[in-house]
Structure formats: C-alpha cells, structure tokens
C-alpha cells in the first residue's frame, strides 16, 4: 500500500513559504553578485556586465516560487539556466549552485511519480557532469592557469580536476540523498497519521461496543428485576383480593409480602439505574449473588409455589459476575414458572463441580407439551452465560414440566 503512496500537493502555507524562499534567494544572489563584482574575484576569471549578471540571477530565482507545485519543470528550467549562465561565465557561482541544489532536492521530496523523480534527477546530474567534463577539457586546452603560489605535492592542474570532480560528486549525491530522505520522512509521517487515525477509530468502535454491551447488561438486569418482582406482586395482589372478605388476616399478610417485594424491586432498580448517573451514590444496594437466593425462593413460595432447594458439592466462593449470572438465571426461570406454567412444585439445584457452577431449575407444570415462544428472558440468559463462556440447556421434560440448566465456568483448575 505505502509503496504506491503519493505525497499530497503543497498546502497554501507551503506555497507562500516558497515565495518567501524565492525572494530571500534572489536577495542573496543580488548581494553576492554585487560583492563579487566589487571584489573582482570572478568564478570564471571574467564576467559579463553587472546588469546581465543580475538578470541571470533573477531568472534563476523566479522558478523557485512554484518549486513544490511543479518540481520537475522547475528543475529542468533551473538546470538549463544554470548551464547557460556558466556558459556566459557568470561572476558568482555560489548562489546559482544553491538554487540548483534546491531544485534537485525538491524533485526528490515532492515529485509524485517516483520513477520520473529518480531518472530525471539522474539525467540532470549526468548532464551536469558532462558539462563539468566539457568545462574542464576546455580549461585544459586553453591557456595554462596561473599557479604561482602552488606548494602542494600534486600537479596543480591535476589537483584542480580532482577537486572539481570530488566537490561536484558530493554536491549532487547530497542533493539526491536529502531529497529521498525528505520523501521517506513524509511517507512515514503519513503512515503514522494513518495509524493514529485507525487507532482512534478502533478506540471509538471499542467504546461504542462497550457502551452497547453495558446497555444490554442493564437491559437484561431491568428485565430480570421487573419481570420477576412484578409477576410475583401481581399474583400476590390477586390472592389478597380473593381472600380480602373471607380471610382479612391472610390478605393483610399477602399485601405485606407485596410491599416487601416492591421495596426489593425498587432497591434493585435504583442500583441499576444509578450507574447511568455521573453523581450516583456508590453505596446503593450491591448486586445480588448466591447469598440472596433464599430470599428469592421465599418470594416464589409467597406466590404459591412449593420450592425445594438443594446444594451439591462443596460450596465455595465464585467470581461475583458468575454469582450474579447464576442468581439471574434462577430469577428468570422462577419468573417464567409463575407466568407461563401451571406448576405447583419447583426444584432448584446448585452443583459445585471442579471448575464449573451448575444451576438447574425444574418444575412440574402441566402446561402445553411444547415450550412457549422464547422471549427476552431466555435470550438474556444465553447472553449472560455467553459472557462467561457458559452454556444453557432449556426445554420440556420427558414427563411434565420444564427444565432450565445453566453451566458457568468458575475459573478454578480441576
């Protein structure tokens, strides 16, 4: 993917910066040209009229205004003007060389087509070395240079050739390498930006998933609390209404049970809804667990069911989340018995296996032979157990009634 990356064009700020750079380069070129002419130390030994020299440096500097928008065209124009200016024996060679360096660098850093960027720079560099060789040969064939102060061990002419070659090799290789480094740095910056954006989107997705999971958890708990307690309250209220005239004492006891059930439901609802408030009190009623099962079974008995409860295996502490899920499974199963089954007896069994907690609820309902259409209750059970990697088995029993069996891993090693 990133091997095919193309650098976006320059921003308006970068284009304005190019204008400033071009103006600064032009001012430096004018100053150096005036200084060189004032000193009389011309790069080629002699130079044309000062006004012509200023015209040349102006022509070399102006293309830099659009160097990042049209890097290839600017390099070709500057290269041609550079050779033409040297042919005219421009007095100053320092600033024109800097302009050429900047043009070659810009192609390496900004040209979109990397194949064109590579071979165009190689072509320009090869042309410059051809021009250098031509200039050296022309100098060697001309009048001998004045080396009256030469004191080194090498022949002055040979030293001049070697110096020119090594300086230009370093100059052009440096321009090429720096341009490649700028392109690579820009690509890596784009990769980092892309990865940062991907990470941000992933975090947002994870946050949305966590929020959705929390909402689902709250919805399941609300369903369990409301369905169970309201169902029990409805049955108890109906029983109180039927015996209100014939047995006021029993009606009073039943209504007291309705009141206690309502208080329990309100307390649980406050605990659930409290997590939705930023300023919720942390010490509301704790989430129910296995220790709260006796109260839950008493509510079912108050609704008219005969409930037996058995614990098998050595009881032990289990994770609070597992205990809550086991409690909710029993609560939902009892609610379904009260609402859907014409049952008289319910058997609740808790088995502590090596690394699993198993909960089984059976009833003797004489309802239809087929199970009722699953609603949110059974779906909620499966979702709860899936969080822990557990399993749920539900269905009619062979003789009569209904079976709910949940298996919850507790994390202990066998």
Secondary structure, DSSP 8 states (H G I E B T S, - for coil): -GGG-------HHHHHHHHHHHHHHHHHHHHHHHHHHHHT--TTS----HHHHHHHHHHHHHGGGGTTTSHHHHHHHHHHHHHHHHHTT-S--HHHHHHHHHHHHHHHHH-S-HHHHHHHHHHHHHHHHHHHHHHHHHHHHSS----TT--SSS-HHHHHHHHHHHHHHHHHHHHHHHHHHHHHHHHHHHHHHHHHHHHHHHHHHHHHHHHHHHHHHHHHHHHHHHHHHHHHHHHHHHHHHHHTTT-HHHHHHHHHHHHHHHHHHHHHHHHHHHTTSTT--TTS-----GGGHHHHHHHHHHTT-EEEEEEES------HHHHHHHHHHHHHHHHHHHHH---SEEEEEEEE-SSEEEEEEEE---S-SS-----HHHHHHHHHHHHHT-EEEEEE-SSSSEEEEEEEE-----
